Amino acid sequence: MELNLANKTQHHIADLLWKAQDKYRVKEIIAMYGVDAVIVLNMMLASYYDQFDGVDIAGPELERIKNG
């Protein structure tokens, strides 16, 4: 999975989310990093679904997030 992340913090969050063992750890990461963690998680999920569903939802979602 390749994401276009905005900064080092988002890269760090992505690494933490990728290594998270369960939903409780994901919730902890979101509690620690707030909106940035939610954005990164949504980007990761969009990228995942784009790979397997054959529907290009990642592109529009990423643009929506980037443009605020």
PyMOL commands that set and color helices and strands:
alter all, ss='L'
color gray80, all
select helices_A, chain A and resi 8-19+23-33+35-53+58-66
alter helices_A, ss='H'
color red, helices_A
deselect
rebuild
show_as cartoon
